[in-house]
């Protein structure tokens, strides 16, 4: 499974996370998204373009407006990838590893 390289960069920014939070409530126009932010529309547009490039949002034209929606499939793929780390840590060690002096301290 391959996660788009921009996904985690996109999620790392608090403004982009706030945009994603707003979109959880449903589709919004770029203008509606920009309300309440203390940055300009050009900056919001930049953030939206990065979210689109990462595949986290989709955009469609409705008249003269750009309407944005979450693309949940990408979130699911990223979550599945992250969960592989938890799965690996919760699996029991093999009998070979159990007998070794490990990272948690040495015998002696």
C-alpha positions as CSV (number, residue, x, y, z in Angstrom):
1,X,0.0,0.0,0.0
2,X,1.4,3.4,-1.0
3,X,0.3,6.6,0.7
4,X,0.7,9.7,-1.4
5,X,3.9,11.6,-0.2
6,X,2.0,14.8,0.4
7,X,-0.6,13.3,2.7
8,X,1.4,13.7,5.9
9,X,2.8,17.1,4.9
10,X,-0.8,18.2,4.3
11,X,-1.9,16.9,7.7
12,X,1.0,18.5,9.5
13,X,-0.3,22.0,9.1
14,X,-2.9,23.3,11.6
15,X,-4.6,25.5,9.0
16,X,-5.1,22.5,6.7
17,X,-6.3,20.4,9.5
18,X,-8.9,23.2,10.4
19,X,-10.0,23.2,6.7
20,X,-10.5,19.4,6.9
21,X,-12.4,19.8,10.1
22,X,-14.8,22.2,8.4
23,X,-15.3,19.8,5.5
24,X,-16.3,17.0,7.9
25,X,-19.6,18.8,8.2
26,X,-20.2,18.6,4.4
27,X,-19.2,20.1,1.1
28,X,-18.2,23.8,1.2
29,X,-17.2,26.5,-1.3
30,X,-13.8,28.0,-1.2
31,X,-15.4,31.2,0.1
32,X,-17.3,29.4,2.9
33,X,-14.1,27.7,3.9
34,X,-12.2,30.9,4.1
35,X,-14.7,32.5,6.6
36,X,-13.2,32.8,10.1
37,X,-9.6,32.4,9.1
38,X,-7.2,35.3,9.8
39,X,-5.3,34.7,6.5
40,X,-6.1,35.9,3.0
41,X,-8.0,34.0,0.4
42,X,-4.8,33.5,-1.6
43,X,-3.3,31.6,1.4
44,X,-6.5,29.5,1.8
45,X,-6.3,28.7,-1.9
46,X,-2.7,27.6,-1.4
47,X,-3.8,25.3,1.4
48,X,-6.7,23.9,-0.6
49,X,-4.4,23.2,-3.6
50,X,-2.0,21.2,-1.4
51,X,-4.9,19.3,0.1
52,X,-6.1,18.5,-3.5
53,X,-2.6,17.5,-4.5
54,X,-2.4,15.1,-1.5
55,X,-5.8,13.7,-2.5
56,X,-7.4,14.6,0.8
57,X,-10.1,16.7,-0.8
58,X,-11.8,16.8,-4.2
59,X,-13.0,19.8,-6.0
60,X,-15.8,20.3,-8.4
61,X,-17.1,23.4,-10.2
62,X,-20.7,24.5,-9.5
63,X,-21.4,27.6,-11.5
64,X,-18.7,30.0,-10.6
65,X,-17.8,28.4,-7.3
66,X,-15.3,25.7,-6.5
67,X,-16.9,23.2,-4.1
68,X,-14.7,21.1,-1.9
69,X,-15.4,17.7,-0.3
70,X,-13.4,15.3,1.7
71,X,-11.9,12.3,-0.1
72,X,-12.2,9.7,2.7
73,X,-10.5,6.9,0.8
74,X,-7.1,8.6,1.2
75,X,-7.7,9.0,4.9
76,X,-8.5,5.3,5.1
77,X,-5.4,4.3,3.2
78,X,-3.2,6.5,5.4
79,X,-4.8,5.0,8.5
80,X,-4.3,1.5,7.3
81,X,-0.7,2.2,6.7
82,X,-0.3,3.8,10.2
83,X,-2.0,0.8,11.8
84,X,0.7,-1.5,10.4
85,X,3.0,0.0,13.0
86,X,0.6,-0.8,15.9
87,X,0.0,-4.3,14.6
88,X,3.8,-5.0,14.4
89,X,4.2,-3.8,18.0
90,X,1.4,-5.8,19.5
91,X,2.4,-9.1,17.9
92,X,4.1,-11.5,20.3
93,X,7.9,-11.9,19.9
94,X,9.1,-15.1,18.3
95,X,10.6,-17.7,20.6
96,X,14.1,-16.7,19.2
97,X,13.6,-13.1,20.3
98,X,12.1,-14.0,23.7
99,X,15.4,-15.7,24.8
100,X,17.6,-12.8,23.8
101,X,18.6,-10.0,26.1
102,X,16.7,-7.2,24.6
103,X,16.4,-3.5,24.4
104,X,14.5,-3.4,27.7
105,X,17.6,-4.2,29.7
106,X,20.3,-6.8,29.8
107,X,20.7,-9.8,32.0
108,X,23.4,-9.8,34.5
